Each structure stands twice: as C-alpha cells, then as structure tokens.
Amino acid sequence: MYVILVGSFLFYGSELKLGQTKTIFAPIAMLMLLVFSAALTGALIFGRPILWYLEGKRTEALQLLMYTLAILFCITLVALATVATVVQTNRAGM
C-alpha cells in the first residue's frame, strides 16, 4: 500500500510539475522520501526476523525472511509483467 501511495504521488506530482520548481527543497524532499522509504521497508522486512533471531528462534526467523522476500519478489514480477503488457499494448495501438 505504501509503494502504491508513493508511486501515485510521484506520478501525479510530475503532472503537476512539482519536480520542476527552481528551489533546493524539491531534491531534498525526494531524497528524504527515499531515505524514509528505505528505513520503513527495512524495518518492515527485517524487524521481526531480527527479533526472532535474537530470541533464539533462528529457523523461524530465516523462514519468515525467506517467505517475505519470495512474496515481495513475486509481487515485483507481477508488477513488471503488468508494466510490460501496458507498454506493449500502447506500442501496438500507435
């Protein structure tokens, strides 16, 4: 959900020409968004497995991490396939 919100903001923000302002704050805001996104996703993906690992639940921690990464990879493949299909359809329609 977070990725959808940020992606939508970037897409529609470009239509509003938010990134074309002549101020230092636009690149600073984009870098802060990148840092926040990296911290949030890192905490969401690695937080629970690290806690479990430190509690001695090593097998469960590694399984959770592997399952989480596998699901994230599958979602990424579906998103890339969808983008490729849309691009192919747009090229065929031209």
FIKOLZA-1660 file (N, C-alpha, C; in steps of 0.1 Angstrom, whole numbers, plus 5000, padded with zeros to 4 digits):
% residues 94
   i   px   py   pz ch aa at
   1 5008 4988 5000  A  M  N
   1 5000 5000 5000  A  M CA
   1 5009 5013 5000  A  M  C
   2 5020 5012 5008  A  Y  N
   2 5029 5024 5008  A  Y CA
   2 5035 5026 4995  A  Y  C
   3 5039 5016 4988  A  V  N
   3 5045 5017 4975  A  V CA
   3 5035 5023 4965  A  V  C
   4 5023 5019 4966  A  I  N
   4 5012 5024 4957  A  I CA
   4 5010 5039 4960  A  I  C
   5 5010 5043 4972  A  L  N
   5 5008 5057 4976  A  L CA
   5 5020 5066 4971  A  L  C
   6 5032 5061 4973  A  V  N
   6 5044 5069 4969  A  V CA
   6 5045 5069 4954  A  V  C
   7 5042 5058 4947  A  G  N
   7 5042 5058 4932  A  G CA
   7 5032 5067 4927  A  G  C
   8 5020 5067 4933  A  S  N
   8 5009 5076 4928  A  S CA
   8 5013 5091 4930  A  S  C
   9 5019 5094 4942  A  F  N
   9 5023 5107 4944  A  F CA
   9 5034 5112 4934  A  F  C
  10 5043 5103 4931  A  L  N
  10 5054 5107 4921  A  L CA
  10 5048 5109 4907  A  L  C
  11 5039 5100 4904  A  F  N
  11 5033 5100 4890  A  F CA
  11 5024 5113 4889  A  F  C
  12 5015 5115 4898  A  Y  N
  12 5006 5127 4897  A  Y CA
  12 5014 5140 4900  A  Y  C
  13 5024 5139 4909  A  G  N
  13 5032 5151 4912  A  G CA
  13 5040 5155 4899  A  G  C
  14 5044 5146 4891  A  S  N
  14 5051 5150 4879  A  S CA
  14 5041 5157 4869  A  S  C
  15 5028 5153 4869  A  E  N
  15 5018 5160 4861  A  E CA
  15 5016 5174 4866  A  E  C
  16 5017 5176 4879  A  L  N
  16 5016 5190 4885  A  L CA
  16 5028 5198 4884  A  L  C
  17 5039 5192 4879  A  K  N
  17 5052 5199 4877  A  K CA
  17 5058 5202 4891  A  K  C
  18 5056 5193 4900  A  L  N
  18 5062 5196 4914  A  L CA
  18 5077 5195 4913  A  L  C
  19 5083 5186 4905  A  G  N
  19 5097 5184 4904  A  G CA
  19 5104 5195 4896  A  G  C
  20 5097 5204 4889  A  Q  N
  20 5103 5214 4881  A  Q CA
  20 5105 5227 4887  A  Q  C
  21 5103 5228 4900  A  T  N
  21 5105 5241 4907  A  T CA
  21 5119 5244 4908  A  T  C
  22 5122 5257 4909  A  K  N
  22 5136 5262 4910  A  K CA
  22 5139 5265 4924  A  K  C
  23 5139 5254 4932  A  T  N
  23 5142 5255 4946  A  T CA
  23 5150 5243 4950  A  T  C
  24 5158 5244 4961  A  I  N
  24 5166 5233 4966  A  I CA
  24 5158 5223 4973  A  I  C
  25 5146 5227 4977  A  F  N
  25 5137 5219 4986  A  F CA
  25 5132 5207 4978  A  F  C
  26 5130 5207 4965  A  A  N
  26 5124 5196 4958  A  A CA
  26 5134 5184 4958  A  A  C
  27 5147 5186 4955  A  P  N
  27 5156 5174 4956  A  P CA
  27 5158 5169 4970  A  P  C
  28 5157 5179 4980  A  I  N
  28 5159 5175 4994  A  I CA
  28 5147 5166 4998  A  I  C
  29 5135 5170 4994  A  A  N
  29 5123 5163 4997  A  A CA
  29 5123 5149 4991  A  A  C
  30 5128 5148 4978  A  M  N
  30 5128 5135 4972  A  M CA
  30 5138 5126 4979  A  M  C
  31 5150 5131 4983  A  L  N
  31 5160 5123 4990  A  L CA
  31 5155 5119 5003  A  L  C
  32 5147 5128 5010  A  M  N
  32 5142 5124 5023  A  M CA
  32 5131 5113 5022  A  M  C
  33 5123 5114 5011  A  L  N
  33 5114 5103 5008  A  L CA
  33 5121 5090 5005  A  L  C
  34 5132 5090 4998  A  L  N
  34 5140 5078 4996  A  L CA
  34 5145 5072 5009  A  L  C
  35 5151 5081 5017  A  V  N
  35 5156 5076 5030  A  V CA
  35 5145 5071 5039  A  V  C
  36 5134 5078 5040  A  F  N
  36 5123 5073 5048  A  F CA
  36 5117 5059 5042  A  F  C
  37 5116 5058 5029  A  S  N
  37 5112 5046 5023  A  S CA
  37 5121 5034 5026  A  S  C
  38 5134 5037 5025  A  A  N
  38 5144 5026 5028  A  A CA
  38 5143 5022 5042  A  A  C
  39 5141 5031 5051  A  A  N
  39 5140 5028 5066  A  A CA
  39 5128 5021 5069  A  A  C
  40 5117 5025 5063  A  L  N
  40 5104 5018 5066  A  L CA
  40 5104 5004 5060  A  L  C
  41 5108 5002 5048  A  T  N
  41 5107 4989 5042  A  T CA
  41 5118 4980 5049  A  T  C
  42 5129 4985 5053  A  G  N
  42 5139 4977 5060  A  G CA
  42 5133 4973 5074  A  G  C
  43 5126 4982 5081  A  A  N
  43 5120 4978 5094  A  A CA
  43 5109 4968 5092  A  A  C
  44 5101 4969 5081  A  L  N
  44 5090 4960 5079  A  L CA
  44 5095 4946 5075  A  L  C
  45 5105 4946 5067  A  I  N
  45 5110 4933 5062  A  I CA
  45 5119 4926 5072  A  I  C
  46 5128 4933 5078  A  F  N
  46 5138 4927 5087  A  F CA
  46 5136 4928 5102  A  F  C
  47 5126 4936 5106  A  G  N
  47 5123 4938 5120  A  G CA
  47 5120 4926 5128  A  G  C
  48 5109 4919 5124  A  R  N
  48 5105 4907 5131  A  R CA
  48 5115 4895 5130  A  R  C
  49 5121 4893 5118  A  P  N
  49 5131 4882 5118  A  P CA
  49 5143 4885 5127  A  P  C
  50 5147 4897 5128  A  I  N
  50 5159 4900 5136  A  I CA
  50 5155 4898 5151  A  I  C
  51 5143 4902 5155  A  L  N
  51 5139 4900 5169  A  L CA
  51 5138 4885 5172  A  L  C
  52 5132 4877 5163  A  W  N
  52 5131 4863 5165  A  W CA
  52 5145 4856 5165  A  W  C
  53 5154 4861 5156  A  Y  N
  53 5168 4855 5156  A  Y CA
  53 5175 4858 5169  A  Y  C
  54 5173 4870 5174  A  L  N
  54 5180 4873 5187  A  L CA
  54 5174 4866 5199  A  L  C
  55 5161 4862 5198  A  E  N
  55 5154 4854 5208  A  E CA
  55 5158 4839 5207  A  E  C
  56 5165 4835 5197  A  G  N
  56 5169 4821 5196  A  G CA
  56 5161 4813 5186  A  G  C
  57 5151 4820 5180  A  K  N
  57 5142 4813 5170  A  K CA
  57 5148 4815 5156  A  K  C
  58 5160 4809 5154  A  R  N
  58 5167 4811 5142  A  R CA
  58 5160 4806 5130  A  R  C
  59 5155 4793 5131  A  T  N
  59 5148 4787 5119  A  T CA
  59 5136 4795 5115  A  T  C
  60 5128 4799 5125  A  E  N
  60 5116 4806 5122  A  E CA
  60 5119 4820 5116  A  E  C
  61 5130 4826 5121  A  A  N
  61 5134 4839 5116  A  A CA
  61 5138 4839 5102  A  A  C
  62 5146 4829 5098  A  L  N
  62 5151 4827 5085  A  L CA
  62 5140 4823 5075  A  L  C
  63 5130 4815 5080  A  Q  N
  63 5119 4811 5072  A  Q CA
  63 5110 4824 5069  A  Q  C
  64 5107 4832 5079  A  L  N
  64 5099 4844 5077  A  L CA
  64 5106 4853 5067  A  L  C
  65 5119 4855 5069  A  L  N
  65 5126 4864 5060  A  L CA
  65 5126 4859 5045  A  L  C
  66 5128 4846 5043  A  M  N
  66 5128 4840 5030  A  M CA
  66 5114 4841 5024  A  M  C
  67 5103 4838 5032  A  Y  N
  67 5089 4839 5027  A  Y CA
  67 5086 4853 5023  A  Y  C
  68 5090 4862 5031  A  T  N
  68 5087 4876 5029  A  T CA
  68 5094 4881 5016  A  T  C
  69 5107 4877 5014  A  L  N
  69 5114 4881 5002  A  L CA
  69 5108 4874 4990  A  L  C
  70 5104 4862 4991  A  A  N
  70 5098 4855 4980  A  A CA
  70 5085 4861 4976  A  A  C
  71 5077 4865 4985  A  I  N
  71 5064 4871 4982  A  I CA
  71 5066 4885 4976  A  I  C
  72 5076 4892 4981  A  L  N
  72 5079 4905 4975  A  L CA
  72 5084 4904 4961  A  L  C
  73 5092 4894 4959  A  F  N
  73 5098 4891 4945  A  F CA
  73 5086 4888 4936  A  F  C
  74 5077 4879 4940  A  C  N
  74 5065 4876 4932  A  C CA
  74 5057 4888 4928  A  C  C
  75 5054 4897 4938  A  I  N
  75 5047 4909 4936  A  I CA
  75 5054 4918 4926  A  I  C
  76 5068 4919 4927  A  T  N
  76 5076 4926 4918  A  T CA
  76 5075 4921 4904  A  T  C
  77 5075 4908 4902  A  L  N
  77 5074 4902 4889  A  L CA
  77 5060 4905 4883  A  L  C
  78 5050 4904 4891  A  V  N
  78 5036 4907 4886  A  V CA
  78 5036 4922 4881  A  V  C
  79 5041 4931 4889  A  A  N
  79 5041 4945 4886  A  A CA
  79 5049 4947 4873  A  A  C
  80 5061 4941 4871  A  L  N
  80 5069 4943 4859  A  L CA
  80 5062 4937 4847  A  L  C
  81 5055 4926 4849  A  A  N
  81 5048 4920 4838  A  A CA
  81 5036 4929 4834  A  A  C
  82 5029 4935 4843  A  T  N
  82 5018 4944 4840  A  T CA
  82 5023 4956 4833  A  T  C
  83 5034 4962 4837  A  V  N
  83 5040 4973 4830  A  V CA
  83 5044 4969 4816  A  V  C
  84 5050 4958 4814  A  A  N
  84 5054 4953 4801  A  A CA
  84 5042 4951 4792  A  A  C
  85 5032 4946 4797  A  T  N
  85 5019 4944 4789  A  T CA
  85 5013 4957 4785  A  T  C
  86 5013 4967 4795  A  V  N
  86 5008 4980 4791  A  V CA
  86 5016 4987 4781  A  V  C
  87 5029 4986 4782  A  V  N
  87 5038 4992 4772  A  V CA
  87 5036 4986 4759  A  V  C
  88 5035 4973 4758  A  Q  N
  88 5033 4965 4746  A  Q CA
  88 5020 4969 4739  A  Q  C
  89 5010 4970 4747  A  T  N
  89 4996 4974 4742  A  T CA
  89 4997 4988 4737  A  T  C
  90 5003 4997 4744  A  N  N
  90 5004 5011 4739  A  N CA
  90 5012 5012 4726  A  N  C
  91 5022 5004 4725  A  R  N
  91 5030 5004 4712  A  R CA
  91 5022 4999 4700  A  R  C
  92 5014 4988 4703  A  A  N
  92 5006 4982 4693  A  A CA
  92 4995 4992 4688  A  A  C
  93 4990 5000 4697  A  G  N
  93 4979 5009 4694  A  G CA
  93 4984 5021 4687  A  G  C
  94 4997 5024 4686  A  M  N
  94 5002 5036 4679  A  M CA
  94 5001 5034 4665  A  M  C
% end
